[in-house]
Amino acid sequence: MSCRRILASVEAGALLLMVAFLLFVCVPQRRAAPAGAEVTEFPGFHGEFPSKHYAGYITVGHEQQKRHIYYYLATSERNPTLDPVVIWINGGPACSGFSAFLHSIGPFKIEDSQVHVKDDPRVTVNPYSWTKMASLLLIDSPAGVGYSYAENEDDNITNDTSRVVDLYDFLSKWFADEYTEFQSNPFYIAGCSYSGVIVPVLAQEILKRNEEFDTIKINFKGYSLCNPAVDVDIENNAHVPYAFRMGLISDELFQSLVTSCNGKYWNNSTPSCKGNMEQFYMDQEQALEKLFDTKLFREKLHAKETEVSGTWKRCPKYIQYTRDILTLTEYHLNVTSKGYRVFLYSGDHSLLVPFSATMEWLKTLNYKETEKWHPWFVENQIAGYSVRYGSNILFATIKGAGHVPSDYLPFEAFVAYQRWIDGAASL
């Protein structure tokens, strides 16, 4: 080999070493989850996990008011390196994330057919888990719910605004300090029911903080909500006409309500209306407590002992929660006007937040319909109806489903969500 060729070879090798060094120094390194965070056993489940699971705590607040938020991460069964990370914000307004985890969207599901009620609950694999398309992050929020806890009893008094502050604090630390390997993955927020109050506000907070120079940039792409609380007047006022349309109340009661309430069924102080409304409004909780409140499985799930975090309750009564954000229109507009993806879906048999209320509220956004109301199909059967609006908003009903569609029709709800998050042209 000539001297010139040897010199060129040495120079090329040195250049490669220099490039590798600069990449190591300048580019954030993806690393594994925190030491000791992996979960290898789950209460009531016997078998191999479908993917890697992790759990632990993120501390939020300040030195005098520390709150310890518990999380559980089930990574994607498909491709955790590239698939989205979805955080589930539970409704309630103050209920554990494990509620959705075991009843609808998580990799495990409580078996319905127990031989004896007193038997220990059994858990099996959920064939319609969202972990088949995304990494699922569940949290117990606010502090005091589930395994989460606060160091001061004052924190048992909370509201929507405080909760959003804690959720952003949680996410920024989770991505920046504990799970940096997921920073580049698409990030979505999801929830049902009361979380409709929290999700768009949290989305706006993420976008606002992403614009700041010295904060972690969360790779936010959009959010989804089922039967969401969006406007306290619209959703509560829709109960009576929806119930009548569905044949749930008699003609006589409906006519009495129409006459006495004059179209305003919620928050009406007229005595005759109140009397008729009182007539209108005339578990698996223990199974969950048996699963999550044992000393053994607190250790397996990396949760603090009872003496620290308190007795496990799905929706503890001692949390004094106030709804201080009554309408969400402004927040939805702030996020959707920037083109972020939104999927709203409703079980068409939900009385708590009727699909008709969501559709009525959607009209107030004044976005043009880009795809008219039409049926969508699963295995050649009508699974519901769908309409698309400008600014990346998709709305769909799931035919025959109740308040949390995944609880009632898990396959159809799974298909709808997968088509949306994978970016299908239509449902």
JOSUL-V388549 format. One record per helix or strand of 2 or more residues. SS is the DSSP state (H for helix, E for strand). FROM is the first residue (numbers start at 1). TO is the last residue. If there is no record, write none. Layout:
ss->{SS;SS}
from->{FROM;FROM}
to->{TO;TO}
This chain:
ss->{H;E;E;E;E;H;E;E;H;E;E;H;E;H;H;E;H;E;H;H;H;H;H;H;E;H;E;H;E;E;E;H;H}
from->{3;38;53;65;84;98;108;123;130;134;149;153;157;160;180;187;195;220;232;251;271;284;295;306;320;329;341;355;369;381;393;405;410}
to->{26;39;62;74;89;105;110;125;132;139;150;156;159;178;182;192;210;226;245;261;280;292;300;309;322;336;347;363;378;389;398;408;421}
